[in-house]
Amino acid sequence: MVKICALWSWSNGNAYYIWTEDEAILIDCGISYRMLNSRAEKLWLDLKKVKAVIISHSHTDHIRWLPRFHRMLPEVPIFFNGDEIANVKEEDYQIYKEVLEDVTVDDFEVGKFRIYPFLKSHDTEYPLSFRVEIEGKDIGVFTDIGKVEEDLEKHFSQCDAVFLETNYHPEMLKYGPYPIYLKNRVQETHLSNDEAFNLVKRCASPKLKILIFSHISKDNNSYEKIMEQFHFFEQIQMSIATREECGELFEL
């Protein structure tokens, strides 16, 4: 049995957990170890089963607590693209450099997991999305995406479950409090509700059973607007990865 959960997902911190009975991986580490452990315990998860931390890119909401995680679980390897590491603070890099594994767009294995990385459109050197294959199931972690490209469509179409970015509602962003330069940056580097909806409509296969809406802006979106738009997909279980609490646990 494969289980998935967004332990934390929004613009200030991200951590996605995928596990089987005896192994787990953590994708991104933008949440404090204390909070990570607290949320894991609520779901009866054991962080000592984590076989690897896999980093999508170097923005602080995805790596802020990586040094602390390494101090607590120093034997766990950290998979991180070498070009992205250039953006990490030198003092942090020195803490966990001995367990680093370089990630490219080549697939690789971690225990029973096979990871398929691919480049995405975002404003860092080498940002990656991931499709994770385990026990015949495919789980996508698709956030921080500026535009939908061919690789995203290809991997999305293979998924049984997806953590999918619905960062902003276009009208809320347009009339919201952000300055113009920041509104432009959001539009260029994140998926809107409309873009995510069109991706699902165009590329979801019959095997897609679970959508977890992720990386949702506090100021430029609402849970209600997301569900209003996506209720069209009646055959898919849908859930919100909220800021306020641990996300819903799903079994595949």
N, C-alpha and C positions, 0 to 999 in steps of 0.2 A: 504494500500500500504506500503510495506517494502522498505526502501532505505538503501544503504550501500556505504561507502566511506573510503578509506585509507587517513586519514588526513596527515599522515607522515609515511614513511616506508623505512628504510634503516638501516645500521649498527650503526648509531649514534642517532637514535630516532624512536619510533614507537607509533602510535595511530590509532585505527580502530573504526569507528563510525557506529552503526547500529541503525536505528530508524523507528518509525511509526509516525503517525500524531501527537500524543501527548506524546510519551515516547521514550527514547533513552538509550543506554548503550555505554560506552566507554571501549574498551579493550586495556589495556596498556596506560601508560602516560609518554612517553619519550620525550615529546615536551613541550616547555614552554607554560604557560597559555596564554601569549600574542599571540604567534604564533597559538596556538590551536584556540583561539577565532577569530583571523583574518581569518584563513582558514574556520572556521565554518561560519562566516558572509558572505564569498564569495558564499557559497552555501545556504544562507538563513536558516542556522541552529541556533537553540537556545540552548546553553549549559545548560540553566536552566531546560531543559527537561530531562537531564541526570538523570537516576534513580540509577545508580551505575557505579563505575569504577571497572573493573575486571582485575586483574593482572596475567599475565602468569608465570612470574618468576622474580627474583630479580636483573638481570643485569641492569646496569644503563641506557641503551638505552630503557628500558621499564618502569622504575620507577623514573627517574631523577627528574621530575617536579611534582611528586605526592604531596609533601608538599605544594607547591605553589597552586596547584589545590584545595587542601583542604582548604587553607586559603580563596580562592575566593568563594568556594561553600562548606562550612563546613558541611552542612546537608547531603551531598551525601555519602552513605556508600561505603566503599572500600573492595572488596572481594579479599583476599590474603591468600595463604596457610601459616599456622603457621610455618612449617619447613623452608619455604623460608624467613620468616621475620627475622630469625636469621642473615641473610646476610645484613640487612638494617642498616644504620648508626643509632646509638641510638638516636641522636638528631632529626633525621627525624621521627623515630618511635614515639617519644614522641609527635610530632605535631599532628599526625592523628590517634593515637591508639584508641581513643574513638569511632571511626566509623568503626573499622575493623570488618569484618566478615570472619571467617575461611572457606577456601575452601578445600574440599577433592576431591575424584573422584565420589562423589555422586552428582546427578543432583539437581538443585535448581531453584527457581523462583525469578525473579526480575520484579515486575509489570506483564506485559503481556509476558515477555520473560521467556523461560525455557532454562537453561544453562546446557550443558552436558560436564563436564571437564573430561580429561583423561591424564594420564602420557605420557610424550614424552621423547625421548632420547636427553638429553642436559646436559651441565656440571654445573648444580646447584643441590640443595638438592631435590627439589620437583617441577620440571618444568611441566607446564600443557599446553595442547592445548584445544580449546573449539569448540564445535558445538552449535550454538544458534538456537533455534526453536521459530518462531514468526509468527502468522497468517498463519500457514500451510506451511511456508517456512523454510528451513534449511540453515544456513550460517556457513561455517567453517573458523576458524582462525588458520591456520596451518603454523607456522614459527618456526625458531630456532630448527630444527629437525635434529638429527644426523643420524638417519636411519629410514627407513620405517618399522613400526611394525604393528602387527595385529589390534590393536585398531585404529590406524590411517586409515588403509584400511577400516575398518568397518564404521567409521564415515564419511570418505570421500565419500563412496558409497551412503550415504543418503543425500548429499548436493545438493541444487539448485545453490549455489554460494559459491566460496571459495577464501579467501585470501591465496595464496599458495607461500611458499618460493621457490625462484629460486636464491639462494645466489651467486653461482659461476659457471663459465664455467671451466670444468676440465683442459683444456689446458691453459687457461689464468692464472689459479691459479698455475699450474705447472711451467710455465715460467715467472711468475710475480715477483714483487718486495718483497714479503713477505719472512722473514727468514723461515727456515725449520720448526722450532717448531710451528710457527704460521700457516703455510700451513697445518701441521698435525692437528692442533686444528680446523681449518675451516672444513677440511674433516670429522672430527669426530663429529662435532656439528651442521652442517648445511647441507641443501639439495642442491645438484648440479642441474643444468638444466636437466641432464640426469635422475637423480633419480626422479625428479618431473615429467618429461615427462612419465616415465614408470609407475608412480603411476596413472596418469590420464588415460593412455592407458589401464591399467589393471583394474582400480576400478571405473572409472566414470560411473554413470548410465545415462540413457536417460534424466533424470530430470536436470542434470547439465547444466546450461545455461551460467554461468558467471565464468570466471577465472581472478583474479586480481593478477598478479605476484608481489611478495612482498619481503621485506628484501633483496634487491639486493646489492651486494658489489660494491662499487665505483671502486675498483682496479682490481677485478677479474671476471667481467662480463660486458656485454653490452646489452642494450635494443635490438639492432639489432640481436644479437645471440639468444636471447630468442625467439623473434618472428619468426626468421628463422626456429627454431626447432618446435615450437608449432603451426604453421600455418596449420599443418596436421589436426587439430581438427576444421573443418570448421563449425560445428554445434554449437560451443561454442563462445560466445562473450569474447574477451580477451582484457586486458588492463594492462598497466604498472603502478605500484605505484612508481612514480619517487621521487627523492630527491628534485627536483627543484620547484615543485608546488604541490598543492592539487591534490589528485587522482581524477579519473573520478567518477562521481555520477551514481549509477545504481539503477533502480527500479525493484522490483520483484513482 
